[in-house]
Amino acid sequence: MSEEQTERKWYVVQTYSGQENSVKTNLERRIESMQMEDKIFQVVIPEQIKREKKPDGTTKEKIVKLYPGYVFIEMIVTDDSWFVVRNTPGVTGFLGSSGGGTKPIPLPPDEINPILKRAGLLETPSLDVEIGQRVRVTAGPFMNRIGRIETIDHEKAMVTVLVEMFGRETPAQLTFDEIDTNV
């Protein structure tokens, strides 16, 4: 195998549809028995509560899997951790791995974060700001510049800040943690 990863990332494991819960249970047992807690951190089956109206007018709540046949795992891929997951009963493979010993490709944050948020597993950072408020940019090419908030997207935890550049206001798309409200 090639170089070992040192960063926690999210991966998608394929299972037989309907076997997600048993794969999660089996995997959690294997993580503990093979002492892989320092390499495999979370095993998640994204679920959501759906409300259905019954013909008699009552409402029934039902837990629905958002991605049937898939289990999401936060892990550091090493030869050992990869082996533990791959050889768990019910796991048919990693999404993004072509097989033949190739390691899987992690999900980028812009793909996994909305999934975790939708399943209620990731809190959306909140920021108490208003449109027109002055803020300092703390990252990127506009770092340390003062601008004013033009738009706020709480769902994506993003703001558009108008920063003065060459005598003109230039819009910058920034995450909540890239601005400072103490100006």
N, C-alpha and C positions, 0 to 999 in steps of 0.2 A: 504494500500500500504506500501511498504518497504521504505527504506531510499531514500531521494531525492538527485538527482545529482546536482553538483555545477559547472560542467565543460561543456563548449560548445563542442558539438560533432555533427557529421553529421549522419543523419538518412535517410532512403529511405522509401517513402510512395507510396503505390500502388494506382493507379487510373484506371478508365476505359480508354482504349486506345482512344486517340483523345480528352480526357477531361483534359489533363494536364494543358493547359492554363487557363481554367475556374477554376480548383482547385487552381492554383497559385493565381488568382485574388481573389477568395473567401477567401482563407487563409490569404492573405495580408489584406483584409478588416476586417476579424475577429481578427487578431493580433492587428490592430489599435483600433477597437471598444471595445475589451476586455482588452486593455492596457497590451499586452503581449510582447511589444518591448524589455523588459529586459530579456526575456526568449527565444523568437524565433527571430533569427537574419536575416537569409537569406532563401529565398525560390527560388530554382534554377531548371530550366529545361535545362539540358545540350543539347546544339544544336551546329551544325557545318554547315558551308556553303559548299555545294557540287556543283561542276561545271559539267554540262552535255553538251555534244556536240549534237546539233540538226542535223538532216539530211542535212539541208542547209549549214552546216559548222559553224554557229554561236554558241556561248557558252551561256548557260543559268545558272544563279546561283539560287540555291534552298536551303532553310534552312531545315535541316533534324534533327529530334530529335534523339539523340544518344541512348536513352533508352525509347522507347515508353511505356506508361503505368506507368511511374515512375516519381516522383518529389523528389528532394533532399532538405532536410531541415537541416539548422544548428541551433541547439537549445540546451537548458538545459532542460532535462526531469524532470518535476515536475508533480504532479497530475493535476494541472491546465493546464500547457502547453500541456501535453499529451492529455487531454480532448479536448482542443481547436482544435488540429490537427485532432484527431480521429473523431470528430463530424463535420468536415467541409464537406459540400455537395460534392460528387464525390470521397471522400477518401474511399477506400475499406479496408485499413489496413496498418500497418507498416510491412515492410520486416524485418524478424527476430523476430517477436512477434508471439507467438503461440495462441494469443487470450486469452479469459477468464481472462482479467485483468493483463496479464503479460506485463511488459514494454519492449520496443524494444531494440535490441542490436545495438550499434552504429557501423558505418563503421570504420575500422582502417585506420589511415592516409595513409598507403601504398596502400589501395584500393581507397580511395576518391581522393587523390591528383592527380593521373594520369587522372581521370575523369574530374576534374576541369581544369587541364592543357589542356587537349584535347579540352575542350569547350572554352578555352581562358579566364577562370575565375580565374586562379591562375598563377601568374608569376613564371617562372623558375628562381631561384636565379642565378645570374651570378658571376663568379669569374675569375679574370684576372691572371691566372697562366699558367706555362709552364711545360712540362714534364722535369724532372731533377731538378726543382726548389726546394730549401730547404724550409721547412715549420715547424711550431711548432704545435703539436697535442694539442687541448684545451679540449678534453673530452675523457672519456673512460679509458681503462686500460693503454693506452700509453700516457696519459695526461702529458704535459710538455716535452715530448721527441721530438727531432728534427729528421726529416726524409726527404726523397726526393720523389717527385711525380713521380710515375711510369705510371699511366694511369689517364685520365680525361674523365668522362661521363657527358657531359653538359645536356643531356636529363634527367638523373636521379639526377643531382646535386650531384654526388659522385666522389671521387678520391680514387685511391689506393696509399698509402704512404708506402714506405719502411722504416721501423724503425729498428735501430740496437738493437738487443737483444741477449745477450749471445754470442757476437762475430759474429752473423749472421744477415742478413737483413730479417726482417719479414714483410710480406705485411699486411697492415691494411686498410679495406674498411671504408671510412669516408665520411660524408656529407660535403658540402662546409662550413657550419657553425661550423664544428668541427676542422678546421685548421686556423692557423694564418700565414699570409704571411710575417709579419714583424719579420724576424729572424735576 
